[in-house]
Amino acid sequence: MAKINHNYRKLSAGYLFPEIGRRINLFQRDNPDKKVHRLGIGNTTEPLTPTVVEGLREGTDRLANIETYSGYGDEQGEEALRTELARFYANRGVSLDPDEFFISDGAKPDAGNIQSIFSTDNRVAVQDPAYPVYVDTNVVAGRTGAFDPQRGNYAGLVYMVCNRENNFIPDPPAEHVDLVYLCSPNNPTGAVATHRELQKFVDYAREHQAVLIFDAAYAEFISDPGLPRSIYEVDGAKECAIEINSFSKLAGFTGVRLGWSVVPKALVVADSEPEEVHRLWFRRQTTFFNGASNIAQHGGLAVLSAKGLEECAELISYYMENARIISEGLKSVGLTFYGGVNAPYLWLKTPGKMTSWEFFDKLLYEAQVVGTPGSGFGPSGEGYFRLSAFGHRSSITEAVQSIQAGLKL
């Protein structure tokens, strides 16, 4: 008799975005003449840059020519792309071998799949609030107990609280854990960890023989040269950290789908042989994955060219100007917020003692603006609200003006 994986029944995160959609639909049904402004989107909106488009076209043309056609490629990723990624890191002072890179169809799949090479007995810690994929995939794997709707958390999962007192960057757990998920710049809070803060996590991981799973998908939004863009800028990280990254926010590849993970050969865990963790991820990818699109990888090569990186930097500057416009608008009405400087997200404190969902309704009905309730990212997200800088400039400006004109505080 076939049976389902009952761990799926524990999942609670599917509630957030359907509920947002339900409330928007209800508002628009009752207010058909009012335009809804969306500042909750985590998706890029601006076109791919010319150099990148040309790279994708070249990749397509290669498949249309019998002399250059290619079928399945290297499941670990095209060697040329992995070599360029190694050079990309080297320009930041980080030395990695091209063979330590694994090309994928995005950071989210990697963040979800990487846990599969570790024992289900491992204890997991996550930043709180956190991007839901870190939590949900470990729930499905059976590493947690049931969800507590009153507390908003899962039994057996260690939550590293991020709040105003610690500038939304937590200390390592006080107890022993085996896997630690970190995201910097952070989604949803927009906080960026310093070298010193990351060094504490590396030291913890080495002491406890734990593994850090470091999500750097928003690293290119960091403009402060004193802040690290890679975990491997921290001493000892190659021995204990896996880094996950993506072309999605760097180059607007949210629909193209291309990312990478780095599993250093120096990474060893308690019961592994030298280089075994690296080999396990290789085996996982070659068993379950046939490699990223040839066309997307050719586009990735164009991104990493000098001209491509220059154009992508301009694209990121566009979104960060959006963040500045939102920041100025929030300041003008007296709202308290964090982030939006080295990250495309702003983490807004709800006024008074309003819950995240109460503020969602207030913002929607008074200003016709939609964001994301912080409670959807974990228990410590209650009382906060995420706004996103992704959007067309005109849409961002209209949303800010609507907040200034309509929000009653």
C-alpha positions in Angstrom: 0.0 0.0 0.0 1.5 3.3 -1.1 1.7 6.0 1.6 2.4 9.7 1.4 5.3 11.6 3.1 3.3 12.8 6.1 5.9 15.5 6.8 4.2 17.6 4.0 1.2 17.9 6.3 3.3 19.8 8.8 3.9 22.6 6.4 2.3 25.9 7.2 4.1 28.4 4.8 1.6 27.8 2.0 -0.7 30.1 3.8 1.1 33.4 3.3 0.8 34.3 -0.4 -2.6 32.8 -1.0 -3.9 34.9 1.9 -2.3 38.0 0.5 -4.0 37.2 -2.8 -7.3 36.7 -1.1 -7.2 40.0 0.7 -6.2 41.9 -2.5 -9.0 40.3 -4.5 -11.5 41.2 -1.8 -10.3 44.8 -1.7 -10.5 45.1 -5.5 -14.0 43.6 -5.6 -15.2 46.3 -3.3 -13.0 49.1 -4.7 -12.8 48.4 -8.5 -11.9 52.0 -9.3 -8.8 52.0 -7.0 -5.3 51.0 -8.3 -3.3 48.6 -6.1 0.4 49.4 -5.9 2.7 46.4 -5.2 5.8 46.8 -3.0 5.8 43.2 -1.9 7.3 41.6 -5.0 10.6 39.7 -4.7 10.8 39.4 -8.5 12.9 41.5 -10.9 11.0 43.7 -13.3 13.5 45.4 -15.6 14.7 43.9 -19.0 17.8 41.9 -19.4 20.8 44.1 -20.5 22.0 44.1 -24.1 25.2 42.1 -23.6 23.3 39.4 -21.7 20.6 39.2 -24.3 23.3 38.9 -27.0 24.8 36.0 -25.0 21.5 34.2 -24.8 20.9 34.7 -28.5 24.3 33.3 -29.3 23.5 30.3 -27.1 20.3 29.7 -29.0 22.0 30.1 -32.4 24.6 27.5 -31.4 21.7 25.0 -31.0 20.4 25.9 -34.4 23.7 25.0 -36.1 24.7 21.4 -36.7 28.4 22.3 -36.1 27.8 23.8 -32.7 24.7 22.0 -31.5 25.1 20.4 -28.1 22.7 18.1 -26.1 23.3 17.2 -22.5 26.2 19.1 -21.1 28.4 18.7 -18.1 26.0 18.0 -15.2 28.2 20.0 -12.9 28.0 23.0 -15.3 30.0 24.0 -18.4 33.7 24.2 -17.5 34.0 27.7 -19.1 31.3 29.1 -16.8 32.8 27.5 -13.7 36.1 28.9 -14.7 34.6 32.4 -15.1 32.9 32.1 -11.7 36.3 31.1 -10.1 37.8 34.3 -11.7 34.8 36.3 -10.4 35.5 35.2 -6.9 39.3 35.7 -7.3 38.7 39.3 -8.1 37.2 39.5 -4.6 40.3 37.9 -3.1 38.7 34.4 -2.8 40.6 31.5 -4.3 38.3 28.6 -5.4 38.9 25.8 -7.9 36.4 25.7 -10.9 35.7 22.1 -9.8 34.3 23.4 -6.5 31.4 25.1 -8.4 28.2 23.4 -9.3 25.9 25.2 -11.8 22.2 24.8 -11.2 18.8 26.3 -12.2 18.7 28.7 -9.3 19.6 29.4 -5.7 16.2 28.3 -4.3 16.5 24.7 -5.6 20.0 24.5 -4.3 19.0 25.8 -0.9 16.3 23.2 -0.8 18.2 20.3 -2.2 21.5 20.7 -0.3 20.1 19.4 2.9 19.5 16.0 1.3 23.2 15.1 1.5 23.1 15.4 5.3 21.6 13.0 7.8 18.0 13.5 8.9 19.3 13.3 12.5 21.1 16.6 12.1 19.7 19.5 14.2 19.1 22.6 12.2 19.3 26.3 13.1 17.8 29.2 11.0 17.8 32.9 11.2 14.4 34.1 12.4 12.8 35.6 10.3 14.0 33.6 7.4 13.4 32.8 3.7 10.8 30.0 4.0 12.6 27.4 1.8 15.3 26.8 4.6 12.6 25.8 7.0 10.2 24.0 4.7 12.7 21.7 3.1 13.9 20.5 6.5 10.3 20.0 7.7 9.7 17.8 4.6 12.9 15.9 5.3 11.6 15.1 8.8 14.1 17.1 10.9 11.4 18.9 12.8 8.4 18.2 14.9 4.9 19.7 14.4 4.1 23.3 13.7 2.8 25.3 16.7 0.3 27.9 15.4 0.3 29.8 18.6 4.1 30.3 18.6 4.5 30.2 14.9 7.4 27.8 15.0 8.3 24.1 14.5 9.4 21.9 17.4 12.9 20.7 17.1 14.1 23.6 15.0 16.5 26.2 16.5 15.5 29.8 15.8 18.2 32.4 15.9 16.3 35.5 16.7 17.0 38.6 14.6 15.7 41.9 16.1 16.5 45.5 16.6 18.8 44.8 19.5 21.2 42.7 17.5 20.7 44.7 14.2 18.9 41.7 12.8 22.2 39.6 12.8 22.1 36.9 15.4 24.8 35.3 17.4 25.5 31.6 16.8 23.3 29.2 18.8 24.0 28.8 22.5 23.4 25.0 22.0 24.8 22.5 19.6 23.4 22.3 16.1 24.7 20.6 13.0 23.4 22.7 10.1 23.1 26.5 10.2 21.3 28.5 7.5 22.5 32.1 7.0 21.4 34.7 4.4 23.4 37.9 3.8 22.2 40.4 2.6 19.1 39.0 4.3 15.8 38.3 2.8 13.5 39.6 4.4 15.3 42.1 6.8 17.8 43.6 4.4 20.5 43.2 7.1 24.1 42.5 6.1 26.6 40.6 8.3 30.1 42.0 8.9 33.3 40.0 8.8 33.3 39.9 12.6 29.8 38.6 12.8 30.4 35.9 10.2 33.7 34.9 11.8 31.7 34.0 14.9 29.6 31.6 12.9 32.7 30.1 11.2 34.4 29.6 14.6 31.2 28.0 16.0 30.9 25.7 13.0 34.5 24.5 13.3 34.1 24.0 17.0 30.9 22.0 16.6 31.8 20.3 13.3 28.7 21.9 11.9 28.1 23.1 8.4 27.0 26.7 7.4 24.7 26.9 4.4 25.3 30.5 3.3 22.8 32.1 0.9 24.5 35.0 -1.0 21.9 35.6 -3.7 21.8 39.3 -3.0 25.5 39.8 -2.5 25.8 42.2 -5.5 23.6 44.7 -3.8 26.3 45.4 -1.2 27.9 48.7 -2.0 29.9 49.1 1.2 33.4 47.8 0.4 33.9 46.9 4.1 31.2 44.3 4.0 31.8 40.7 2.9 30.0 39.4 -0.3 31.1 35.8 0.2 31.4 33.6 3.3 34.8 32.6 2.0 36.2 36.0 2.7 36.2 34.8 6.3 39.1 32.7 7.7 38.3 29.0 8.0 35.1 29.1 6.0 36.2 26.6 3.4 36.4 24.0 6.1 32.8 24.4 7.2 30.6 26.4 4.7 28.7 25.8 1.5 27.7 28.9 -0.4 24.7 29.3 -2.7 24.3 32.1 -5.2 22.3 33.0 -8.3 22.2 35.1 -11.5 18.5 35.9 -10.7 19.1 39.2 -8.8 22.6 39.8 -10.2 21.4 39.8 -13.8 17.6 39.6 -13.8 17.6 35.8 -14.5 14.5 35.1 -12.4 12.8 33.7 -15.4 16.0 32.4 -17.2 16.9 30.3 -14.2 20.6 29.9 -13.4 22.5 29.7 -10.2 25.5 28.0 -8.5 26.6 26.4 -5.3 30.2 26.1 -3.9 31.1 23.0 -2.0 34.8 23.3 -1.1 36.8 20.1 -1.1 38.2 21.1 2.3 34.8 20.8 3.9 34.7 17.8 6.2 32.0 16.7 8.7 32.1 14.4 11.6 31.6 11.1 9.8 33.0 12.0 6.3 36.2 11.3 4.6 38.2 14.1 3.0 36.4 15.6 -0.1 33.4 13.3 0.5 30.9 16.1 1.1 32.0 17.5 -2.3 31.6 14.1 -3.9 28.1 13.6 -2.3 26.8 16.9 -3.8 28.3 15.9 -7.2 26.5 12.5 -6.9 23.2 14.2 -5.9 23.4 16.6 -8.8 24.3 14.0 -11.4 21.6 11.6 -10.1 18.7 14.0 -10.0 19.7 16.8 -12.4 20.7 16.8 -16.1 22.4 20.2 -15.9 21.3 23.8 -16.4 20.1 25.0 -19.8 22.9 25.4 -22.4 21.3 28.7 -23.4 21.1 30.0 -19.9 24.7 29.1 -19.2 25.8 30.9 -22.3 23.9 33.9 -21.0 25.7 33.4 -17.7 29.1 33.7 -19.5 27.9 37.0 -20.9 26.9 38.2 -17.5 30.4 37.6 -16.2 32.1 39.4 -19.0 33.5 42.9 -18.2 30.7 44.6 -20.2 28.1 42.3 -18.8 29.1 43.0 -15.2 29.1 46.7 -15.9 25.6 46.6 -17.3 24.3 44.4 -14.4 25.8 46.8 -11.9 23.7 49.6 -13.5 20.6 47.4 -13.2 21.3 46.9 -9.5 21.8 50.6 -9.1 18.4 51.1 -10.6 16.8 48.9 -8.0 18.8 50.6 -5.2 17.6 54.0 -6.3 14.1 52.5 -5.9 15.1 51.6 -2.4 16.2 55.1 -1.7 12.9 56.5 -3.0 11.0 54.2 -0.7 13.2 55.0 2.2 12.7 58.8 1.8 9.0 58.2 1.5 8.8 56.1 4.7 10.9 58.7 6.6 8.6 61.5 5.4 5.6 59.9 7.1 7.5 58.9 10.3 7.7 55.1 9.8 10.6 53.2 11.3 12.4 50.8 9.0 15.7 49.0 8.5 17.6 47.7 5.4 17.4 49.2 2.0 21.0 50.4 1.9 23.0 47.3 0.9 20.0 45.2 0.1 16.8 45.6 -2.0 14.5 44.9 0.9 13.2 47.3 3.6 12.1 45.9 6.9 9.4 48.2 8.3 8.3 48.2 12.0 4.6 48.3 12.1 3.3 51.3 14.0 2.1 51.0 17.6 1.3 47.5 18.5 -0.2 46.5 15.2 0.3 43.0 14.0 1.8 42.3 10.5 -1.6 41.4 9.1 -3.4 44.4 10.7 -0.8 46.7 9.1 -1.2 44.9 5.7 -4.9 45.7 5.8 -4.3 49.3 6.9 -1.7 49.9 4.1 -4.0 48.3 1.5 -7.2 50.1 2.4 -5.7 53.6 3.2 -2.9 53.7 0.6 -3.7 50.9 -1.8 -0.2 49.5 -1.3 0.7 45.9 -0.8 3.7 44.5 1.0 4.5 41.2 2.8 3.6 40.6 6.5 6.7 39.8 8.5 5.0 37.0 10.4 5.1 35.0 7.2 8.9 34.7 7.6 8.9 33.3 11.1 7.8 34.1 14.6 10.3 37.0 15.0 8.8 38.6 11.9 5.6 39.5 13.8 5.2 43.3 14.1 7.3 43.9 10.9 6.5 44.2 7.3 8.7 43.7 4.2 8.8 46.2 1.3 10.7 45.4 -1.9 12.6 47.8 -4.2 12.0 45.6 -7.2 9.6 47.4 -9.6 9.4 49.9 -12.4 10.4 53.4 -11.3 7.0 54.9 -12.1 5.3 52.2 -10.0 7.6 52.7 -7.1 7.1 56.5 -7.2 3.3 56.1 -7.4 3.3 53.7 -4.4 5.3 56.1 -2.3 3.1 59.0 -3.2 0.1 57.0 -2.3 1.5 56.2 1.1 2.3 59.8 1.7 -1.1 60.9 0.7 -3.3 58.2 2.2 -1.7 56.4 5.2 -3.0 57.7 8.5 -0.6 57.4 11.4 
